[in-house]
Amino acid sequence: MSDYFFADYFYVLNVLGAIVATTMFVGALDDLFIDVYYWSYETYRRLFIRSKYPRLRAEQLMVKPQSYFAVMVPAWKEYDVIAGMIENTLATMNYDKFVIFAGVYQNDAETAAEVDRMVRKYPERVCRATVLNDGPTCKADCLNWIAQRIFQYEQDHRIEFSGLVLHDSEDVIHPLEFRLFNYLIEKKDLIQLPVLSLSRKWYEFIGESYADDFAEWCQKEMVVRESLTGVVPGCGVATCYARHAVKALSERLEGVPFNTSTLTEDYDLSFRLSAMGYRRQIFVRFPVLETVQHKNFWTGKLESRQVKTLIAVREYFPNGFRAAYRQRARWILGVAFQGWQQLGWKGSLSRKYLFFRDRKSVVSAFIGWMAYLLVLNVLILYFIQWAGVDFVRFPELALPESWIYEVVLLNFWLFINRIVHRIFFVWRLQGVNGAIRVLPHMIIGNIINFFAICRAWKLFASHLITGKKIGWDKTAHHYLEAELKPHRLLGDMLGLPAEKVAQALQIQARTAQPFGQICLRQGWINADQLADALSEQAHYLRGDLSLVAAREFVRELPVASIVEHQIIPFAFGQTGALHLAVTSLRAEETLRAISGLVGKQVLCFVVPDEQFSLGLQLIEELGQAQHDTVLKLGNA
């Protein structure tokens, strides 16, 4: 019986070894072709293009007159990052003529409050686009509502945008991005800039694996794709669409230019624009010199140095395993599965080849894990042989005289080629510190991709069986860590003239009333302006409190604690944090105590004083009613 078992065992190993080795060889040849094409293309450009046409310089971007750009920022539960993104963009852009359109769902009150605060603060630069569907729907749906708002804004203000720029609420936009778009947009239908990861700590392996992936993707893969097919797949951010192209698509599709039946509307839109004749698509690598500060390894002191970098968007990618594989599953669903369904295999041979390259991921991750299992089996057999067991023989993939062994050997050298290329492109953007960590990042990336493929297959199979639409499994976003800012006086933040500040201070000295309340009662400001300023001063989020929410969430805290600490629970956040309505800064010890009491993180939102007073009055009445009920039951 054991002889039959071992015969079957080795037969299975040989069959699997042949399938895995040949499949991996085809995939490796695919990667090798991209490598060879890239280096051939770069050599040709260096010898015949760059020698004839000088590089565009940053100074040339500055002299061209500015045209208007609309920045599209779809948002669902982005209340903790969107204001920071808007503030940072407005503060750092070397450009004036742009308007940020933030798409907010009608049932996302927290994000709406933050966006409204930005609109009040920057009325000429920020505009809210309300999605009149309850969220989350899909990113494309939100973008369609934003596009409608942009075209309406053009009519209301009698201007015309040159381009519509797509960004997410976690993006750190390069100061020269709009200058570059402005220089190119007259001759292009789509412009895509590189998407790179913000620096992370060395031990944040999952987030760092994204940095490595995008370093190679944006320096090599996108270059090859543009050259081969003329179609630049949108990356979802740092994408500028010519206004005339989006308008034409919108008119053709009755106001919905973005495809709501796919999870990767950016990828889909590039091909649909090309099919309509908008083929002037370009991926731009524009190097610039920047002064950066880094900590000296030996002295620990901050030092300045100049480095060559790209005009690109940077952001934090997920550093949690679950968030990472769910995000990649969404990409695979949109590009491989839905792309296959909706785009088919139409187009030139080169386009079909890149479709194959995108869609091979639906099986390649499984093949990779089968390879790991085969290697593990061979290692176990070697161990058994080393232990002195004589009957052990090896599968063909481990025998030098076998053709499978030759294919495995070729795969090994092609894998070394992959590692070398990854190290090179990571080194070019991140230096030696990034390059030496490439191999562990590749292993972690393979594990994430395997789980992502499994999830993508599960969701797609469920969609086929039930017919249920695949939902927007949105990733929670993080923005730049806020630096310590000097405390700003409320009078300065409210923009009050000096004489009114002096008058308010005199009243405050006499009555001990809060400065903001004095300004409110004097009629110099309104309740929203005061709440906006207080939220910014305290580094809290801005919110609005309804009596319905106050009634619903009162059970989360004892009424005595609510009244004592002047806080009102009113919602749970996307990560499970309890949202607290306040009217001013609260002590850290108080917030820690409340967090321990409820067993959850807490997040403070500044709400207008009148809303808070009404909510607190309702809660006190509810508390008194409960107390009276207990007394009646006790006396019964």
C-alpha positions as CSV (number, residue, x, y, z in Angstrom):
1,M,0.0,0.0,0.0
2,S,2.8,2.4,0.9
3,D,4.4,1.7,-2.5
4,Y,1.2,2.8,-4.3
5,F,1.0,5.8,-2.0
6,F,4.5,7.0,-2.8
7,A,4.0,6.3,-6.5
8,D,0.9,8.4,-6.5
9,Y,2.6,11.1,-4.4
10,F,5.6,11.4,-6.8
11,Y,3.2,11.3,-9.8
12,V,1.3,14.3,-8.4
13,L,4.5,16.1,-7.6
14,N,5.8,15.6,-11.2
15,V,2.5,16.8,-12.7
16,L,2.2,19.8,-10.5
17,G,5.9,20.5,-11.0
18,A,5.5,20.6,-14.8
19,I,2.4,22.8,-14.6
20,V,3.8,25.2,-12.1
21,A,7.3,25.4,-13.8
22,T,5.9,26.1,-17.3
23,T,3.2,28.5,-16.1
24,M,5.8,30.5,-14.1
25,F,8.1,30.4,-17.1
26,V,5.5,32.0,-19.3
27,G,4.9,34.7,-16.6
28,A,8.6,35.3,-16.2
29,L,9.0,35.7,-20.0
30,D,6.2,38.3,-19.9
31,D,8.1,40.2,-17.2
32,L,11.4,39.8,-19.2
33,F,9.7,41.3,-22.3
34,I,8.7,44.4,-20.3
35,D,12.3,44.7,-19.0
36,V,13.8,44.4,-22.5
37,Y,11.3,46.8,-24.0
38,Y,11.9,49.3,-21.3
39,W,15.6,49.4,-21.6
40,S,15.4,49.4,-25.5
41,Y,12.9,52.3,-25.3
42,E,15.1,54.3,-22.8
43,T,18.2,53.7,-24.9
44,Y,16.4,55.0,-28.0
45,R,15.1,58.1,-26.2
46,R,18.5,58.9,-24.8
47,L,20.3,58.5,-28.2
48,F,17.8,60.0,-30.5
49,I,15.2,62.0,-28.6
50,R,16.9,63.7,-25.7
51,S,19.9,64.6,-27.7
52,K,17.7,66.4,-30.2
53,Y,15.1,68.0,-27.8
54,P,16.3,69.5,-24.5
55,R,14.5,68.5,-21.3
56,L,11.7,70.7,-20.2
57,R,12.8,72.7,-17.2
58,A,10.8,73.8,-14.1
59,E,11.4,77.4,-15.0
60,Q,9.5,77.0,-18.2
61,L,6.4,75.9,-16.3
62,M,6.3,79.2,-14.5
63,V,6.0,81.5,-17.5
64,K,2.9,80.0,-19.1
65,P,-0.4,81.9,-18.2
66,Q,-2.5,80.0,-15.7
67,S,-5.8,78.3,-16.8
68,Y,-8.4,77.0,-14.4
69,F,-8.4,73.5,-13.0
70,A,-11.1,71.6,-11.0
71,V,-9.8,69.2,-8.4
72,M,-12.2,66.3,-7.8
73,V,-12.0,64.8,-4.3
74,P,-14.6,62.0,-3.7
75,A,-15.2,61.5,0.0
76,W,-17.0,58.9,2.1
77,K,-16.3,59.0,5.9
78,E,-13.1,61.1,5.3
79,Y,-13.9,63.6,8.1
80,D,-10.5,63.0,9.8
81,V,-8.3,63.7,6.8
82,I,-10.1,65.8,4.2
83,A,-9.7,69.2,5.9
84,G,-6.0,68.6,6.4
85,M,-5.7,67.6,2.7
86,I,-7.5,70.8,1.6
87,E,-5.5,73.1,3.9
88,N,-2.2,71.6,2.9
89,T,-3.1,71.8,-0.8
90,L,-4.1,75.4,-0.6
91,A,-1.0,76.3,1.5
92,T,1.6,74.6,-0.7
93,M,0.4,74.9,-4.3
94,N,2.5,77.1,-6.6
95,Y,-0.7,77.9,-8.5
96,D,-3.7,80.1,-8.0
97,K,-6.4,79.2,-10.5
98,F,-7.9,76.0,-9.1
99,V,-11.1,75.1,-7.2
100,I,-11.4,72.0,-5.0
101,F,-14.7,70.1,-5.4
102,A,-15.3,67.7,-2.5
103,G,-17.9,65.1,-3.1
104,V,-19.9,64.4,0.1
105,Y,-22.7,61.9,0.6
106,Q,-26.0,63.2,2.0
107,N,-25.8,60.7,4.8
108,D,-22.2,61.5,5.9
109,A,-22.8,64.4,8.3
110,E,-19.3,64.3,9.8
111,T,-17.5,64.7,6.5
112,A,-20.0,67.3,5.3
113,A,-19.3,69.4,8.4
114,E,-15.6,69.4,7.8
115,V,-16.1,70.2,4.1
116,D,-18.6,73.0,5.0
117,R,-16.0,74.4,7.4
118,M,-13.5,74.5,4.5
119,V,-16.1,76.2,2.2
120,R,-16.7,78.9,4.8
121,K,-13.0,79.4,5.3
122,Y,-12.1,79.4,1.6
123,P,-15.3,80.3,-0.3
124,E,-13.5,81.0,-3.6
125,R,-11.3,77.9,-3.5
126,V,-13.5,75.1,-2.1
127,C,-16.9,73.9,-3.2
128,R,-19.1,71.1,-1.9
129,A,-20.7,68.6,-4.3
130,T,-23.5,66.7,-2.6
131,V,-24.1,63.1,-3.6
132,L,-27.9,62.7,-3.5
133,N,-27.6,58.9,-3.0
134,D,-27.0,57.4,0.4
135,G,-23.4,56.2,0.7
136,P,-21.3,54.3,0.2
137,T,-22.3,53.7,-3.4
138,C,-19.1,53.6,-5.5
139,K,-16.3,56.0,-6.2
140,A,-17.5,56.5,-9.8
141,D,-21.0,57.6,-8.6
142,C,-19.5,60.2,-6.3
143,L,-17.3,61.4,-9.2
144,N,-20.3,61.8,-11.5
145,W,-22.0,64.0,-9.0
146,I,-18.8,66.1,-8.7
147,A,-18.6,66.4,-12.5
148,Q,-22.2,67.7,-12.6
149,R,-21.4,70.2,-9.9
150,I,-18.3,71.4,-11.8
151,F,-20.2,72.0,-15.0
152,Q,-22.9,73.9,-13.0
153,Y,-20.1,75.9,-11.3
154,E,-18.8,76.9,-14.8
155,Q,-22.3,78.2,-15.7
156,D,-22.7,80.1,-12.4
157,H,-19.3,81.7,-12.5
158,R,-18.9,82.1,-16.3
159,I,-15.6,80.3,-16.5
160,E,-14.4,77.2,-18.1
161,F,-11.9,74.7,-16.6
162,S,-9.1,73.4,-18.8
163,G,-8.8,70.1,-16.9
164,L,-10.5,68.0,-14.2
165,V,-7.9,66.6,-11.8
166,L,-8.7,63.5,-9.8
167,H,-7.3,63.2,-6.2
168,D,-8.1,61.4,-3.0
169,S,-8.5,62.9,0.4
170,E,-5.2,61.4,1.6
171,D,-3.1,62.8,-1.2
172,V,0.0,65.1,-0.7
173,I,0.1,67.0,-3.9
174,H,3.4,68.3,-5.3
175,P,3.5,72.1,-5.4
176,L,4.2,72.1,-9.2
177,E,1.6,69.6,-10.2
178,F,-0.9,72.2,-11.6
179,R,1.9,74.1,-13.3
180,L,2.8,70.9,-15.1
181,F,-0.8,70.2,-16.1
182,N,-1.2,73.7,-17.2
183,Y,1.8,73.4,-19.5
184,L,0.6,70.2,-21.1
185,I,-3.2,70.3,-21.1
186,E,-3.7,72.1,-24.4
187,K,-2.2,69.2,-26.3
188,K,-3.3,66.3,-24.2
189,D,-6.5,64.5,-23.3
190,L,-5.2,62.7,-20.3
191,I,-2.1,63.3,-18.1
192,Q,-1.0,60.9,-15.5
193,L,1.7,61.6,-12.9
194,P,3.5,59.0,-10.7
195,V,1.9,57.8,-7.5
196,L,4.4,57.2,-4.8
197,S,4.3,56.2,-1.1
198,L,5.2,58.6,1.7
199,S,8.2,57.4,3.8
200,R,7.4,54.9,6.5
201,K,9.5,53.5,9.3
202,W,11.7,50.5,8.3
203,Y,9.6,48.0,10.3
204,E,6.3,48.9,8.6
205,F,6.8,46.2,6.1
206,I,3.2,46.1,4.6
207,G,3.2,49.8,3.9
208,E,6.7,49.7,2.6
209,S,5.8,46.9,0.2
210,Y,3.5,49.3,-1.6
211,A,6.4,51.8,-1.9
212,D,8.5,49.2,-3.7
213,D,5.6,48.2,-6.0
214,F,4.8,51.7,-7.0
215,A,8.5,52.6,-7.4
216,E,8.8,50.0,-10.2
217,W,5.3,50.5,-11.6
218,C,5.7,54.3,-12.1
219,Q,9.3,54.2,-13.4
220,K,9.0,51.3,-15.8
221,E,5.6,49.7,-16.2
222,M,3.6,52.9,-17.0
223,V,6.4,54.0,-19.5
224,V,6.1,50.7,-21.4
225,R,2.3,50.8,-21.4
226,E,2.1,54.3,-22.9
227,S,4.7,53.4,-25.5
228,L,3.1,50.1,-26.5
229,T,-0.6,51.1,-26.8
230,G,-0.9,54.9,-26.3
231,V,-3.4,54.2,-23.5
232,V,-2.3,55.3,-20.0
233,P,-4.4,53.5,-17.4
234,G,-5.5,56.0,-14.8
235,C,-4.2,55.5,-11.3
236,G,-7.2,57.1,-9.5
237,V,-5.1,60.1,-8.3
238,A,-2.8,62.7,-10.0
239,T,-4.8,62.1,-13.1
240,C,-5.8,65.2,-15.2
241,Y,-8.6,64.8,-17.8
242,A,-9.0,67.4,-20.4
243,R,-12.3,69.2,-19.8
244,H,-13.5,68.7,-23.4
245,A,-13.0,64.9,-23.2
246,V,-14.9,64.5,-20.0
247,K,-17.7,66.8,-21.2
248,A,-18.0,64.9,-24.5
249,L,-18.2,61.6,-22.6
250,S,-20.7,63.1,-20.1
251,E,-23.0,64.3,-22.9
252,R,-22.8,60.9,-24.7
253,L,-23.6,59.0,-21.5
254,E,-26.3,61.3,-20.1
255,G,-24.3,62.9,-17.4
256,V,-22.4,59.9,-16.1
257,P,-18.9,60.0,-17.5
258,F,-17.5,57.6,-14.9
259,N,-18.5,53.9,-15.1
260,T,-20.5,53.0,-12.0
261,S,-20.4,49.2,-12.8
262,T,-16.6,48.9,-12.1
263,L,-14.5,49.4,-9.0
264,T,-11.6,50.8,-11.1
265,E,-13.3,53.6,-13.0
266,D,-10.0,55.3,-13.6
267,Y,-8.6,52.3,-15.5
268,D,-11.8,51.9,-17.4
269,L,-12.1,55.6,-18.4
270,S,-8.7,55.6,-20.1
271,F,-9.8,52.9,-22.5
272,R,-13.2,54.4,-23.1
273,L,-11.7,57.8,-23.9
274,S,-9.3,56.1,-26.3
275,A,-12.3,54.4,-28.0
276,M,-13.9,57.8,-28.5
277,G,-10.9,59.2,-30.2
278,Y,-9.3,60.9,-27.2
279,R,-5.9,59.1,-27.6
280,R,-3.5,61.9,-26.6
281,Q,-2.7,60.3,-23.3
282,I,0.7,60.7,-21.6
283,F,2.5,59.5,-18.5
284,V,4.8,62.2,-17.3
285,R,8.1,61.7,-15.3
286,F,9.3,65.2,-14.6
287,P,12.4,65.3,-12.3
288,V,13.0,68.3,-10.1
289,L,15.7,69.1,-7.5
290,E,14.3,69.6,-4.0
291,T,16.0,70.4,-0.6
292,V,15.1,67.8,2.0
293,Q,16.1,67.3,5.6
294,H,17.4,64.0,7.0
295,K,18.8,62.9,10.2
296,N,22.6,62.2,10.2
297,F,23.1,58.5,11.2
298,W,26.2,59.3,13.3
299,T,25.3,62.7,14.9
300,G,21.5,62.5,15.0
301,K,21.3,66.1,13.8
302,L,19.1,67.3,10.9
303,E,21.0,68.1,7.8
304,S,19.8,69.6,4.5
305,R,20.7,68.2,1.1
306,Q,19.4,68.4,-2.5
307,V,17.9,65.3,-4.1
308,K,16.4,64.6,-7.5
309,T,12.8,63.6,-7.2
310,L,9.6,63.5,-9.4
311,I,6.6,65.7,-9.6
312,A,4.3,63.1,-8.2
313,V,1.5,62.6,-5.7
314,R,2.4,60.9,-2.4
315,E,0.2,59.2,0.1
316,Y,0.2,56.7,2.9
317,F,-0.9,53.2,1.7
318,P,-2.4,50.7,4.2
319,N,0.0,49.3,6.7
320,G,-2.5,46.8,8.2
321,F,-2.7,43.3,6.6
322,R,-6.5,43.2,6.3
323,A,-6.7,46.7,4.9
324,A,-3.9,45.9,2.4
325,Y,-5.4,42.7,0.9
326,R,-8.9,44.1,0.8
327,Q,-7.6,47.2,-1.2
328,R,-5.7,45.0,-3.6
329,A,-8.7,42.7,-4.0
330,R,-10.7,45.7,-5.1
331,W,-8.0,46.6,-7.7
332,I,-8.0,43.0,-9.0
333,L,-11.8,42.9,-9.2
334,G,-11.9,46.1,-11.2
335,V,-8.9,45.5,-13.5
336,A,-8.9,41.8,-14.1
337,F,-12.5,40.5,-13.6
338,Q,-14.7,43.5,-14.4
339,G,-12.2,44.7,-17.1
340,W,-12.5,41.3,-18.7
341,Q,-16.3,41.5,-18.6
342,Q,-16.7,45.0,-19.8
343,L,-13.6,45.8,-22.0
344,G,-13.2,42.3,-23.4
345,W,-10.1,41.6,-25.6
346,K,-10.7,44.4,-28.1
347,G,-7.9,46.4,-29.7
348,S,-4.5,45.9,-31.2
349,L,-2.2,43.0,-30.4
350,S,-0.2,45.1,-28.0
351,R,-3.4,46.1,-26.2
352,K,-4.5,42.5,-25.9
353,Y,-1.0,41.6,-24.6
354,L,-1.4,44.1,-21.8
355,F,-4.9,42.9,-21.1
356,F,-3.3,39.5,-20.6
357,R,-0.7,40.9,-18.4
358,D,-3.3,42.6,-16.2
359,R,-5.6,39.5,-16.0
360,K,-3.0,36.8,-15.5
361,S,-3.1,37.8,-11.8
362,V,-6.3,35.8,-11.4
363,V,-4.2,32.6,-11.4
364,S,-0.6,33.7,-10.9
365,A,-0.8,34.1,-7.1
366,F,-2.2,30.5,-6.8
367,I,0.7,29.3,-9.0
368,G,3.2,31.1,-6.8
369,W,1.9,29.4,-3.7
370,M,1.9,26.0,-5.3
371,A,5.5,26.7,-6.1
372,Y,6.2,27.4,-2.4
373,L,4.5,24.1,-1.5
374,L,6.5,22.1,-4.0
375,V,9.8,23.6,-2.7
376,L,8.7,22.7,0.8
377,N,8.1,19.1,-0.3
378,V,11.5,18.9,-1.9
379,L,13.2,20.3,1.2
380,I,11.4,17.7,3.4
381,L,12.6,14.9,1.1
382,Y,16.2,16.2,1.3
383,F,15.8,16.2,5.1
384,I,14.6,12.6,5.1
385,Q,17.5,11.6,2.9
386,W,19.9,13.4,5.2
387,A,18.3,11.5,8.1
388,G,19.5,8.2,6.4
389,V,16.2,6.9,4.9
390,D,17.2,4.9,1.8
391,F,13.9,4.6,-0.1
392,V,13.6,8.3,-0.8
393,R,13.6,9.5,-4.4
394,F,13.0,13.0,-5.8
395,P,10.4,14.5,-8.2
396,E,11.6,15.5,-11.6
397,L,11.8,19.1,-10.8
398,A,14.8,18.3,-8.5
399,L,16.6,16.0,-10.9
400,P,19.3,17.7,-13.1
401,E,18.6,15.3,-16.0
402,S,14.9,16.3,-16.2
403,W,13.5,19.0,-18.5
404,I,11.4,20.3,-15.6
405,Y,14.6,20.9,-13.7
406,E,15.9,23.0,-16.6
407,V,12.8,25.1,-16.6
408,V,13.0,25.5,-12.8
409,L,16.6,26.7,-13.3
410,L,15.6,29.2,-15.9
411,N,12.8,30.4,-13.6
412,F,15.4,30.9,-10.8
413,W,17.6,33.2,-13.0
414,L,14.6,35.1,-14.2
415,F,13.5,35.6,-10.6
416,I,17.0,37.0,-9.8
417,N,16.4,39.4,-12.7
418,R,13.1,40.5,-11.1
419,I,14.9,41.1,-7.8
420,V,17.7,43.1,-9.5
421,H,15.2,45.3,-11.4
422,R,13.1,45.9,-8.2
423,I,16.3,46.8,-6.3
424,F,17.3,49.2,-9.0
425,F,14.1,51.1,-9.2
426,V,13.6,51.3,-5.5
427,W,17.2,52.5,-5.1
428,R,16.6,55.2,-7.7
429,L,13.8,56.7,-5.6
430,Q,14.5,55.7,-2.0
431,G,18.3,55.2,-2.0
432,V,20.3,52.4,-0.4
433,N,18.1,52.2,2.7
434,G,15.1,51.2,0.6
435,A,17.0,48.9,-1.7
436,I,18.3,46.6,1.0
437,R,14.8,45.8,2.2
438,V,13.4,44.8,-1.2
439,L,13.5,41.0,-0.7
440,P,11.4,40.8,2.5
441,H,9.0,43.3,1.0
442,M,8.5,41.1,-2.1
443,I,7.7,38.1,0.1
444,I,5.2,40.1,2.1
445,G,3.7,41.4,-1.1
446,N,3.2,37.9,-2.4
447,I,1.4,36.9,0.7
448,I,-0.9,40.0,0.5
449,N,-1.6,39.3,-3.2
450,F,-2.5,35.7,-2.5
451,F,-5.2,36.7,0.1
452,A,-6.3,39.5,-2.3
453,I,-6.8,37.0,-5.1
454,C,-8.8,34.7,-2.9
455,R,-11.0,37.6,-1.8
456,A,-11.4,38.8,-5.4
457,W,-12.5,35.3,-6.5
458,K,-14.9,35.0,-3.6
459,L,-16.6,38.4,-4.3
460,F,-16.8,37.9,-8.0
461,A,-18.2,34.4,-7.7
462,S,-20.8,35.7,-5.2
463,H,-21.7,38.4,-7.7
464,L,-22.2,35.9,-10.5
465,I,-24.3,33.6,-8.4
466,T,-26.5,36.2,-6.7
467,G,-26.4,39.0,-9.2
468,K,-25.7,41.4,-6.3
469,K,-23.6,44.4,-7.2
470,I,-20.1,44.5,-5.7
471,G,-19.9,47.3,-3.2
472,W,-17.3,50.0,-2.6
473,D,-15.0,48.4,0.0
474,K,-13.3,51.7,0.7
475,T,-9.9,51.9,2.4
476,A,-9.6,54.0,5.6
477,H,-7.1,56.8,4.8
478,H,-4.4,58.6,6.8
479,Y,-2.8,61.9,6.2
480,L,0.5,63.5,7.2
481,E,1.1,63.6,10.9
482,A,0.2,67.1,12.2
483,E,3.3,69.0,13.3
484,L,3.1,70.9,16.6
485,K,1.7,74.3,15.8
486,P,2.0,77.4,17.9
487,H,-1.2,78.3,19.8
488,R,-3.2,80.9,17.9
489,L,-5.4,83.5,19.5
490,L,-9.1,83.2,18.8
491,G,-9.3,86.9,17.8
492,D,-6.6,86.4,15.1
493,M,-8.4,83.2,13.8
494,L,-11.7,85.1,13.6
495,G,-10.1,87.9,11.7
496,L,-11.4,90.6,14.1
497,P,-10.1,94.1,13.9
498,A,-7.9,95.2,16.8
499,E,-10.4,97.5,18.4
500,K,-13.1,94.8,18.6
501,V,-10.5,92.4,20.1
502,A,-9.7,95.0,22.7
503,Q,-13.4,95.6,23.5
504,A,-14.0,91.9,23.9
505,L,-11.0,91.5,26.2
506,Q,-12.4,94.4,28.4
507,I,-15.8,92.6,28.6
508,Q,-14.0,89.3,29.4
509,A,-12.0,90.9,32.2
510,R,-15.2,92.3,33.7
511,T,-17.5,89.3,33.3
512,A,-15.2,86.2,32.9
513,Q,-17.2,85.2,29.8
514,P,-15.5,83.1,27.1
515,F,-14.0,85.3,24.4
516,G,-15.9,83.6,21.6
517,Q,-19.2,83.9,23.3
518,I,-18.6,87.6,23.8
519,C,-18.0,88.0,20.0
520,L,-21.1,85.9,19.3
521,R,-23.3,88.0,21.5
522,Q,-22.0,91.2,20.1
523,G,-23.0,90.0,16.6
524,W,-19.5,90.2,15.2
525,I,-19.5,86.5,14.2
526,N,-22.1,83.8,13.8
527,A,-22.3,80.4,15.5
528,D,-20.7,78.5,12.6
529,Q,-17.7,80.9,12.4
530,L,-17.1,80.4,16.1
531,A,-17.3,76.6,15.9
532,D,-15.0,76.6,12.9
533,A,-12.4,78.7,14.7
534,L,-12.6,76.7,18.0
535,S,-12.2,73.4,16.1
536,E,-9.1,74.7,14.4
537,Q,-7.7,76.1,17.6
538,A,-8.2,72.8,19.5
539,H,-7.2,70.7,16.5
540,Y,-10.5,68.9,16.7
541,L,-12.9,68.0,13.9
542,R,-15.9,70.1,13.0
543,G,-19.3,68.6,13.4
544,D,-23.1,69.2,13.7
545,L,-25.3,67.7,16.4
546,S,-28.9,66.7,15.8
547,L,-31.4,66.0,18.6
548,V,-32.1,62.6,17.0
549,A,-28.4,61.6,17.4
550,A,-28.2,63.0,20.9
551,R,-31.3,60.9,21.9
552,E,-30.0,57.7,20.1
553,F,-26.5,57.7,21.6
554,V,-27.2,59.0,25.1
555,R,-27.0,55.4,26.4
556,E,-23.3,55.2,25.5
557,L,-22.4,57.3,28.6
558,P,-23.9,57.9,32.0
559,V,-25.9,61.2,32.0
560,A,-23.9,62.4,35.0
561,S,-20.7,62.1,33.0
562,I,-22.2,63.9,30.0
563,V,-23.3,66.8,32.2
564,E,-20.1,66.9,34.3
565,H,-17.7,66.9,31.3
566,Q,-19.9,68.8,28.9
567,I,-19.7,66.1,26.2
568,I,-22.4,64.5,24.1
569,P,-21.9,61.2,22.3
570,F,-23.6,61.3,18.8
571,A,-22.1,58.7,16.5
572,F,-19.7,55.8,15.9
573,G,-16.9,56.3,13.4
574,Q,-15.7,54.0,10.6
575,T,-13.1,52.5,12.9
576,G,-15.5,52.1,15.9
577,A,-14.4,55.3,17.7
578,L,-17.1,57.1,19.7
579,H,-17.7,60.6,18.4
580,L,-18.2,63.3,21.1
581,A,-19.8,66.7,20.5
582,V,-18.0,69.5,22.5
583,T,-17.9,73.3,22.3
584,S,-14.2,73.8,23.3
585,L,-11.0,72.0,24.2
586,R,-11.2,69.1,26.6
587,A,-8.4,67.9,28.9
588,E,-6.5,64.8,27.7
589,E,-7.1,63.2,31.1
590,T,-10.8,63.6,30.7
591,L,-10.8,62.0,27.3
592,R,-8.7,59.1,28.4
593,A,-11.1,58.5,31.3
594,I,-14.1,58.5,29.0
595,S,-12.3,56.2,26.5
596,G,-11.6,53.8,29.4
597,L,-15.2,54.0,30.5
598,V,-16.7,53.1,27.1
599,G,-13.9,50.8,26.1
600,K,-13.4,52.6,22.8
601,Q,-11.4,55.4,21.3
602,V,-13.1,58.8,21.4
603,L,-12.9,61.6,18.8
604,C,-14.0,65.2,19.5
605,F,-16.1,67.3,17.2
606,V,-16.8,71.0,17.9
607,V,-20.4,71.8,17.3
608,P,-22.2,75.2,17.4
609,D,-23.1,76.3,20.9
610,E,-26.9,76.4,20.3
611,Q,-26.9,72.8,19.0
612,F,-24.9,71.6,22.0
613,S,-27.2,73.5,24.5
614,L,-30.4,71.9,23.0
615,G,-28.8,68.5,23.0
616,L,-27.7,68.8,26.6
617,Q,-31.1,70.0,27.6
618,L,-32.7,67.0,26.0
619,I,-30.3,64.6,27.7
620,E,-30.9,66.2,31.1
621,E,-34.7,65.8,30.6
622,L,-34.2,62.1,29.6
623,G,-32.1,61.6,32.6
624,Q,-34.7,63.2,34.9
625,A,-37.4,61.1,33.3
626,Q,-35.5,57.9,34.0
627,H,-34.9,59.0,37.6
628,D,-38.6,59.7,38.1
629,T,-39.5,56.3,36.6
630,V,-37.2,54.5,39.0
631,L,-38.7,56.4,42.0
632,K,-42.3,55.4,40.9
633,L,-41.3,51.8,40.6
634,G,-39.6,51.9,44.0
635,N,-42.8,53.3,45.6
636,A,-45.1,50.9,43.8
